[in-house]
Amino acid sequence: MKSTDRLSRALFTRGSGTNALWDKGAAIFIRSKSAIDDLWSHFRKFVRYREADGRWTYFRFWDAAYLYQYALSHHEDAAPYLAHLLGVGIVCIPTPSKSTLLVVKNSAPEAPISLPQRSSAGHWPFFHEDMARIRLEKFVDEIETTLLS
């Protein structure tokens, strides 16, 4: 992607128009030495998570608002899982509503941790609880924004 591409300009443009995506939190940004196919394979492991009771939960890690909140406030037992998710290079997570940019850099990769298989139930500690809390926080933020505007 080049800086002169329309998509590049739209991703970094503030405002409310259709060509202004920054304020919508439309993307996370990843810089990695890995090939795009390797990145796709890595990230697709994190799209779904099976709860201990067998239900599937979806992790919208590509949604900057969710990933930002999760990165800052996940349960400490989930830290190795988050490190594995974000350990692909440099991940930039913009959160326009807070006018912040969280940058996560894997500067000294540790030995990979052994994570359970994707289909095994309940393997990501406190994931459901963390996501429920984040959804509630997002809901409260939206209500606050609506009431104050």
C-alpha positions in Angstrom: 0.0 0.0 0.0 1.4 3.4 -1.0 0.9 6.7 0.8 -0.6 8.1 -2.4 -3.4 5.4 -2.6 -7.0 6.5 -2.0 -7.4 3.9 0.7 -4.2 5.1 2.5 -5.5 8.7 2.4 -8.9 7.7 3.6 -7.5 5.6 6.5 -5.6 8.6 7.9 -8.1 11.4 7.2 -10.2 12.8 10.0 -13.8 14.0 9.5 -17.2 12.7 8.9 -17.2 12.2 5.1 -17.1 8.9 3.3 -13.4 9.3 2.6 -12.5 10.0 6.2 -12.0 6.7 8.1 -9.7 7.7 10.9 -12.5 8.9 13.2 -14.4 5.7 12.5 -11.6 3.5 13.9 -11.8 1.5 10.7 -8.5 -0.4 11.0 -5.6 -1.6 13.0 -2.2 -1.3 11.3 0.4 -4.1 11.2 4.0 -3.9 10.2 5.7 -7.3 9.9 8.4 -9.1 8.1 6.0 -12.0 7.6 4.3 -12.6 4.3 0.7 -11.6 4.0 -0.4 -15.3 3.8 1.5 -16.1 7.0 -0.2 -13.1 8.7 -3.6 -14.2 7.5 -3.0 -17.7 8.8 -1.8 -16.4 12.1 -4.7 -14.0 12.7 -7.5 -16.3 11.5 -6.7 -18.5 14.6 -8.1 -15.7 16.8 -11.4 -15.0 15.1 -13.4 -17.5 17.1 -13.1 -18.8 20.6 -15.0 -21.8 22.0 -16.4 -21.2 25.5 -16.2 -24.0 28.1 -19.9 -24.6 27.6 -19.4 -25.2 23.9 -20.7 -21.9 22.6 -18.6 -19.9 20.1 -17.6 -16.3 20.8 -16.1 -14.1 18.1 -13.2 -11.8 18.8 -13.3 -8.7 16.7 -9.6 -8.0 17.1 -9.7 -6.0 13.8 -12.1 -3.5 15.5 -9.7 -1.0 16.9 -12.0 -0.1 19.8 -12.2 -3.7 21.0 -8.5 -4.5 20.6 -7.5 -1.3 22.3 -9.6 -1.9 25.3 -8.6 -5.6 25.5 -4.9 -4.7 25.2 -5.1 -2.3 28.1 -7.4 -4.1 30.4 -7.3 -7.9 29.8 -7.1 -10.3 32.7 -3.5 -11.0 33.7 -3.9 -14.8 33.0 -4.7 -13.9 29.4 -1.4 -12.0 28.8 0.4 -14.9 27.0 -2.6 -15.3 24.6 -2.6 -11.6 23.8 1.2 -11.6 23.4 0.8 -14.5 20.9 -1.9 -12.6 19.0 0.1 -9.4 18.7 3.5 -10.9 18.4 3.8 -10.5 14.7 5.8 -7.3 14.5 4.5 -3.8 15.2 0.7 -3.4 15.7 -0.8 0.1 15.9 -4.3 0.4 17.3 -5.9 3.8 16.8 -8.7 4.9 19.1 -10.1 8.2 17.7 -12.7 8.5 20.4 -9.9 8.9 22.9 -7.5 10.6 20.5 -4.9 7.9 21.2 -2.7 5.5 19.3 -1.5 2.3 21.1 1.6 0.8 19.6 2.6 -2.7 20.5 6.1 -3.8 19.3 7.4 -7.3 19.6 11.1 -6.2 19.8 12.5 -9.3 21.5 10.3 -12.3 20.6 10.3 -14.9 23.2 10.0 -18.6 22.5 6.5 -19.3 21.3 4.1 -20.4 23.9 2.2 -23.6 23.5 -1.4 -22.6 23.1 -4.2 -25.2 23.1 -5.9 -26.1 19.8 -8.4 -23.7 18.4 -11.2 -26.1 18.9 -10.5 -26.9 22.5 -13.1 -25.4 24.8 -12.4 -22.7 27.3 -8.7 -22.3 26.5 -8.4 -18.5 26.6 -8.5 -17.5 30.3 -11.2 -14.9 31.2 -11.9 -14.1 27.5 -15.7 -14.1 27.9 -15.6 -12.0 31.0 -13.2 -9.5 29.4 -15.3 -9.2 26.3 -18.5 -8.8 28.3 -16.9 -5.9 30.2 -15.6 -4.3 27.1 -19.0 -4.5 25.4 -20.6 -2.9 28.4 -17.9 -0.1 28.4 -18.5 0.5 24.7 -22.3 0.7 25.3 -21.8 3.2 28.1 -19.5 5.3 26.0 -22.0 5.4 23.2 -24.8 6.4 25.5 -22.6 9.1 27.0 -21.6 10.4 23.6 -25.3 10.5 22.5 -26.5 12.3 25.6 -23.7 14.9 25.5 -24.2 15.7 21.8 
